[in-house]
Amino acid sequence: MKTMTAKEVELALAEGTTLNILDVREAGEVAAGKIPGAVNIPLGLLEFRMNELDKSKEYIMVCLSGGRSGSASQFLESYGYNVINMAGGMYNWEGTVD
Protein backbone atom coordinates (compact mmCIF):
# COMPACT_ATOMS: atom_id res chain seq x y z
CA MET A 1 0.00 0.00 0.00
CA LYS A 2 1.32 3.42 -0.96
CA THR A 3 1.44 6.06 1.76
CA MET A 4 2.00 9.79 2.11
CA THR A 5 2.53 11.80 5.25
CA ALA A 6 0.11 14.53 6.27
CA LYS A 7 2.90 17.05 5.66
CA GLU A 8 3.40 15.76 2.09
CA VAL A 9 -0.32 16.16 1.41
CA GLU A 10 -0.30 19.65 2.95
CA LEU A 11 2.70 20.72 0.84
CA ALA A 12 1.15 19.34 -2.36
CA LEU A 13 -2.02 21.33 -1.70
CA ALA A 14 0.01 24.46 -0.90
CA GLU A 15 1.81 24.08 -4.26
CA GLY A 16 -1.57 24.03 -6.00
CA THR A 17 -1.56 20.34 -6.85
CA THR A 18 -5.08 19.01 -7.39
CA LEU A 19 -5.60 16.07 -5.06
CA ASN A 20 -8.59 13.75 -4.75
CA ILE A 21 -8.91 13.36 -1.00
CA LEU A 22 -11.39 10.84 0.35
CA ASP A 23 -12.18 11.13 4.06
CA VAL A 24 -13.60 7.86 5.41
CA ARG A 25 -14.47 9.13 8.90
CA GLU A 26 -18.03 9.30 10.18
CA ALA A 27 -20.01 12.48 9.50
CA GLY A 28 -19.77 13.60 13.14
CA GLU A 29 -15.97 13.39 13.00
CA VAL A 30 -15.82 15.30 9.74
CA ALA A 31 -18.02 18.04 11.23
CA ALA A 32 -15.12 18.85 13.58
CA GLY A 33 -12.98 19.68 10.54
CA LYS A 34 -11.76 18.15 7.30
CA ILE A 35 -9.04 18.85 4.78
CA PRO A 36 -10.33 21.50 2.33
CA GLY A 37 -11.77 19.83 -0.76
CA ALA A 38 -11.97 16.37 0.80
CA VAL A 39 -15.02 14.25 -0.01
CA ASN A 40 -16.56 12.31 2.87
CA ILE A 41 -17.64 8.72 2.33
CA PRO A 42 -17.70 6.91 5.70
CA LEU A 43 -15.87 3.59 5.66
CA GLY A 44 -19.10 1.67 6.33
CA LEU A 45 -20.64 3.11 3.16
CA LEU A 46 -17.61 2.80 0.90
CA GLU A 47 -18.64 -0.56 -0.54
CA PHE A 48 -21.98 0.92 -1.61
CA ARG A 49 -20.61 4.22 -2.92
CA MET A 50 -17.35 3.20 -4.60
CA ASN A 51 -19.15 3.50 -7.95
CA GLU A 52 -18.94 7.28 -7.38
CA LEU A 53 -15.15 7.03 -7.72
CA ASP A 54 -13.18 7.12 -10.97
CA LYS A 55 -10.62 4.34 -11.44
CA SER A 56 -8.53 6.64 -13.65
CA LYS A 57 -7.91 9.00 -10.73
CA GLU A 58 -5.65 8.66 -7.71
CA TYR A 59 -7.27 9.04 -4.27
CA ILE A 60 -5.66 9.96 -0.98
CA MET A 61 -7.45 8.18 1.83
CA VAL A 62 -7.84 9.95 5.19
CA CYS A 63 -9.30 9.05 8.59
CA LEU A 64 -8.49 10.05 12.16
CA SER A 65 -5.36 7.96 12.77
CA GLY A 66 -4.69 6.04 9.55
CA GLY A 67 -6.29 2.69 10.44
CA ARG A 68 -9.64 3.03 8.72
CA SER A 69 -8.08 4.76 5.73
CA GLY A 70 -5.62 1.86 5.51
CA SER A 71 -8.52 -0.60 5.44
CA ALA A 72 -10.30 1.55 2.85
CA SER A 73 -7.12 1.67 0.75
CA GLN A 74 -6.76 -2.11 0.78
CA PHE A 75 -10.44 -2.54 -0.06
CA LEU A 76 -10.36 -0.12 -3.00
CA GLU A 77 -7.03 -1.49 -4.28
CA SER A 78 -8.62 -4.94 -4.45
CA TYR A 79 -11.15 -3.45 -6.91
CA GLY A 80 -8.48 -1.79 -9.05
CA TYR A 81 -8.54 1.74 -7.64
CA ASN A 82 -5.34 3.79 -7.36
CA VAL A 83 -5.11 4.89 -3.71
CA ILE A 84 -2.63 6.31 -1.23
CA ASN A 85 -3.11 6.14 2.53
CA MET A 86 -2.33 9.32 4.49
CA ALA A 87 -0.27 7.89 7.33
CA GLY A 88 -1.25 9.08 10.80
CA GLY A 89 -4.52 10.58 9.59
CA MET A 90 -5.97 13.82 10.90
CA TYR A 91 -4.01 13.41 14.14
CA ASN A 92 -0.95 14.43 12.08
CA TRP A 93 -2.67 17.12 10.00
CA GLU A 94 -1.34 20.61 10.74
CA GLY A 95 -2.89 22.41 7.76
CA THR A 96 -6.13 24.33 7.52
CA VAL A 97 -9.49 22.59 7.89
CA ASP A 98 -12.99 23.30 6.60
C-alpha positions, 0 to 999 in steps of 0.5 A: 500500500502506498502512503503519504505523510500529512505534511506531504499532502499539505505541501502538495495542496500548498503548491496548487496540486489538485488532489482527490482526498477521500475522508472515510471518517463518520459524518460527526468526526468530519463536522469537527474539521476536514481537509479542504476539498476532501469528499466524505464517504464513511468507511461503512458506506464505501462498498456501496458508494465506490461506484462514485469514484473514478478508477482513472484518478488517484485518491488519498485516503484519510481518517483520524489515525490512519487505520480506517483509511488503511482498510479503505485503501486495501479494499479499493485497491482490491477493486483496481482503484489507485489509492494512497493512505495518508499515514497518521490521519488527521491526528498528524494534520497541521494544515487548515481545515474546513 
